[in-house]
Structure formats: C-alpha cells, structure tokens
C-alpha cells in the first residue's frame, strides 16, 4: 500500500473513486478534484480527510491546485445520455491531456479507461485482449462514451511521451462493490422486484472485479506505468455471466430474479476480458466473484432483502434507461 505520498484523485465522489479515495487517504496526503455539482458529495469527500478543489478539467484552469503530486489517479469521466460528442471529447480526452500536463512532475499516473473501447464481437465468450480492435459498441446510456474514451486514451498516450510521464491506461470491466456497479444495481433491482434486463439471447459473460481488488491493484498499476504508456485490462479473473451472478444474488437475499432478455442493436454479445497481461504485470486478483458479491450484498443491503421498494439513485436511472423506449446497454467499465 502507498504510504506518505501526495496523491491527486479525480472524481473522488464516484462509484469506484470514493472507496478508493478513502483507502488511499488512510496513509497518504490525498487531494480530490471534481466539479462537485452537489455540495453534499464534496462534504462526503472532505470528511475522509481529503483536500478538495472545485475544478472543471476541460477548462484547463487549475487555480491554486498544486503541481507537485507524486501520483495521479484519474477516475473522473463524463457519461451523458445525449449525443454531444464535442462535449464528451473535450471533457474525457482534452481534460485528460490538460490534467497530465499540469501534473507532469508526478512519478506516475493511472488513467481509468473502459472495456467499452473494444469493438463488438459476435462471440459472447470472446475474451477481449489489449490487442483487439477498438470500436464503438454504442452504449445508449451514454452514446458518446466509447468514442470519447478512445480519444482519452490517445490523449494520455501523447501526454506520456510529451512530458516523459509514466502512464498506465487501465480498461475497467464490470466493477462492483457496496458503492455501486452493474452487479450492485442488479441486486437493487432484484430486491425492488424490478426486471433485470440482459442481452438476448444470452448468455452475457463479464469479468467482474471487486472494489477490494481495484483498491489493492491501483498502486501496482502505478508501479508499472511507463513511457510509452502501459495499456492493460483491469478486470476480475473469473468469467461470470450476468445470469449466474443474478441467480447467486437472488439466493443470498431469498428472492427469484426476474431476468428479461432483450434484443439490442450494436453487436455486443459479451464483455469478458483476457487478463494475461495484467496477471503477468501485477499478479492475480485476491477476491473471487462469489466472495466479492456476498460482501457487496451484506454491506449494501444489511437487511438481506427485507426492505425492497423503489430503486433509487444511479441504479434507478440506469434501470429507467434500460427499460425505456430506446435501446440501452450495460456499462462495461
């Protein structure tokens, strides 16, 4: 675990970033930057002992933010429901380049990308490797996401070479934990008696990665940062279908999942990852999927399903998108 470092985390109130920020802040001086449109989210991050600043990365204006961070963990990303590609590329790609220029004195930067940069493959069991073709699976919950994240990777790669800044670009797949993620939202829907929409005809394989492994591996990914940038899949070691994890989560809470398979355009059948490169660089994950999802269920719903009711927050918004009149896709990173 990193100790005594000065670390900048972007988007520290996010699903992955908030618990990771808490983890890093236990033994380091951590700063967090975001637009913080909701004052309560900034207060939550401040309560971790983190120094926060309100900054729009795309503006290139960093105010009094120091530039002497030893490490940068860039987790912030724009995901919007509209088709404003200009905005998405300005935030996700240009914002990344501007951030890395500001922090070019750092020892290393970890830039979070997504499995959604890979082009669709008709084989649901295909394991996506870092050398696979990139493309646009057209996730309608955020139609600009894949293209803007590919552009982000290009900006990060250029920044590494321009500033001689070691960078790791990590493509995340199906992250989950008490703070959210696709399996967590599936659990919320099961508890609320809502249908869980999956791709027809199925199965829908993923490589889910637990928040505990994300926290543990962030330092290791910083250690293998390089110039040119290191590009690696950041996913769990188990290939699991959403059908199987929903069945397991249903068993944990004593409810039968209502799985609904729907035809979606875009060509993406599965999103399982080839982790050969990551395992060679930093080793195996520590948490198997059943252990991780049991911990998630216990922490996220300690009543083990006694509540139910309407789905709130991000889970509710995603369900609305996937159940609406337009095609929707599960986020893969």
N, C-alpha and C positions, 0 to 999 in steps of 0.2 A: 504493500500500500504506500502511496506517495505520502511523504511527511515533510513539513516545513517548507513547502513550495508556495509560490504565489500563482494561483490558477484563475484564469478567466473562463467562465461558463456562459454561453449564450442561451437565451430562452430558458432560464433556470426554473421557471414555474411549470414547465411542460411535463408530459407523461413520463418520459424517460429521464428528463433533466432534473426534475425536482428531487427524486430519491437519490440520484447520482450526486447532485449538489450537496445534499445532506451527508452523504457518505464521504465526499471529499473534504467537506468543511470540518469534519471531526479532527483532522490532523494537519490542515493546511489553511493558509490565508486565501479565501475564495471570494472572488468578485463575480457578480452576476449582472448581465445587461439584457434588456429587452425593451419593448415599447411600453409594457406594463399598462395596457389599456384599462385593466381592472385593478384598482388600488389594493384590493384585498389580496390579490396574488402577490403583489410586491411585499405586502406585510408578512405573508407566509414565508417568503424567501428571506426577508430581513430577520425573521425570528430564528432562522438557522444560524445566525451569526455571520451572515454573508453581507458584504458591502455591495449595494445595488446602485445602478445608474440607469436612467431612462434614456435609451439610445435607439434610434432607428438606423440599423446597419446600412440600409440602402442609401441613406443621405450622405454617408461618408463623414459626417460631423460627429466626432467622438468627445468633444468638450474636454472635461478635466479627467477623462479616463486615462490611467497610467499606461505606459507602453513597455513596462519592464516585467511583464508576466513571464514566468518560466515555462508555463504550459498553457495551451488554449484548447478548450473542449467546445467545439462549435456544434450545438444541437438545435439551434433555432431554425425554423423553416416556415415558409408561408404555404398554407394549403387553403385554397378558397374554392367555392362552388362555381365561380364564374369562369369565363374563358379569356381573362385578361392576361395574355402571355407576356406582354410588356412588363406589367407589374411583377408577375411571378419571377421573371428572369432578372429584373432589377433587384428584387429582394434576395432571392436564393443564390443567384450567380454573382452579380455585381457586388452585393452586400458581402459575400464571402471573400471576394478579392480585396475589397476595401478593408475588411476586418484583418485579414492576414498581412496586408501592408502595414496597418497600424501596429500589429503585434509581431513584426518581422524579427525582433530581437529574441523571441522565445526560443527555447531549446527544441520544441516540437509542437505541432498542432494536430488534433484529431478532428476530422471533419466527418460528420454523420451524413451518409447518403442512404439510399434505399434500394431494396430489391426491385422496386418498380422501375428502375432504369433498364432492366432487361427486356428485350423484345419477346413477344408471346411465343410459346412453343406448344404445339398441339398435343404433345405427350404429357399427361398430367404428372407422370413420375419422373420427368426430366429434372436432373439436378443442375441448377444454374451455376456455372463456374465463371470466374472473373474474366475469362477469355471469350465468353459467349457474346453474341451480337447484342448491342444495345438497341432499344426501340421504345415504342410508346404503347403500352397496354391500355391507354385511355381510361384511367380510373375516374369515373364521372363524379365521385365525391369531391374530386379536385382535378379537373381535366388538364390543367397546366402543370401538374406536379411532376410527372415523369420527365417531360422536356426540360423543365427548369432545373431539375436535379442533375440531369446530364450536363446542362450548361454550368451548374455549380461545380461539378467535378472538373470540368475543363478549366474553370477559373482557379480552383485550388491547385491543380497541376501546374498551371502557369505561375502562380504565386510562389510555389515551392522552388521553381527554377529561377525566377526573377530575384527573389530575396534570399536564396540559399537557405530556405526554411524547411526543415524536415517535416513532412506531412504524411499522415495516414488517412486515406479515404476509406471509410468502412460502410459497406452496404448492409443495412439492418433488415432483418426479416422477422415479422410476426413477434415483436417484443411484447412482453406481458409482465404484469405484477399487480400489487394492490392498487397502484395509482392508475391503472388502465391498460389498454392494449386490446387487440381483437379478441383473444380468449376471455379476457375480463368482461368485455362487452357482451360476448355470447352468454357468459354466466349471468349477467344482469338481465338479459332478455329471457333466459330460462326462468329465473326467479319471478319475473314480472308476467309470465305466461304469454310472452310475445313469441312470434315465429322467428326462427333463426334462418335468414336467407343465405343459401350457399349456391355455388355454381352447378348448373345441370350439365351433364348427367351425374357428375361426381365420379370418383372421389376428388377431394380438394386438399392435396398434401401441402404442408408447410414445414419449415424448420424452426419452430417456436423457440425463442430464447428468453430465459427468465431474467428479471431485473437484477437478481443477485449476481448472475454471470456477467451482465453488462457492467455493473459496478466494478467487479473484480478485474475484468479484462480491459477496462479503459486505460489503466496505467500501462498494461502490457502492450497495447496498441500504440500508445505514445512512445514506448521504448523502441518500437520497430519502425518508427517514422523515418522517412528517407527523402533524398533528392536524387532523381525524380521521385514523385510521391509513391508510397506503398498503397496499393489498391487491394482490398480484401473483403470477402464476405464476412458479415458479423451476424451469425445465426446459430441456433442451437444444434447440437449433434444428433438429435433424434428427428427422423422424418415422421411426422404425425399428420393424419388427416383431420380436418376440422370436424368431420363426422365423429371420429373416435374421441377427440377431446370433449366434444359436446356430450357424448354418451357418458364419459367419465365424470364430467362436472355434474351431470344430472344425477348420477349415482351418489355423489358427495352430498348433494342437497336434497335428495329424495324426490326428485321431480323428473318427469319424462320430457326431454327436449322436443320441441315442435320444429323439426327441420323441414325447410321448404327449398327445394332445388329449382332454380330459375335459369332460363337461358339468357345469357348476357353476351352482347357483341364484344369484340375486342380480341378474341382468340386465346386469351389466357386461361389455361385449364388448371395449372398448379403453380406453386411457388416454393418448391423445396430447393435447398441450396447444397452445393458441393463445398464442404468446409476443409478440403485438403490443405489449401494454402494457409488458412488461419490456424489449423492444428499444428502445422509444421512451424509456424512463426511463434505462436504463444501457448500452444497446448490445448487440451480438451476443456470442455465445459464441466462444471462441477455439479450442476443440478439437472437431474433427469426430468422429463416433462411431467410425469405424474407427481413427483415430489413438488415441483415448482407450482403446478396448478392447484395442488392441495393447499400449499401455503398461501397462495393467492386467494383461494376461496375462503380460507379461515380468517385472513386479515381483512379482506374486502367486505365479507358478509359474516361476521361472527355469529349471527343468529342461525346460520346454515339454512337460510331459506324461509325463515318464519315470517319475514316481512312481506316481500312481494310488492305489488303496486306498480305505479308508472315508472318507466325508466327515465332517469334524469341525466343532465349534463351531456358529455361527449357521446356516451352510449346512446342516449335518446336522439341526438342529432344524426348520428350515423345510421340508426335504425330508420329514421324518417327518410334519409337519402336513399337507403337501400329498398325501402318499401314504397317509394313514391312512383310517380308516373314516368320517371326517366331511369335509364339503366344505371346501376351502381355497382361498385366493386369494393371488395375488402381492401383496406390499406395493407400493404405488404412491408412497410418499413416505417 
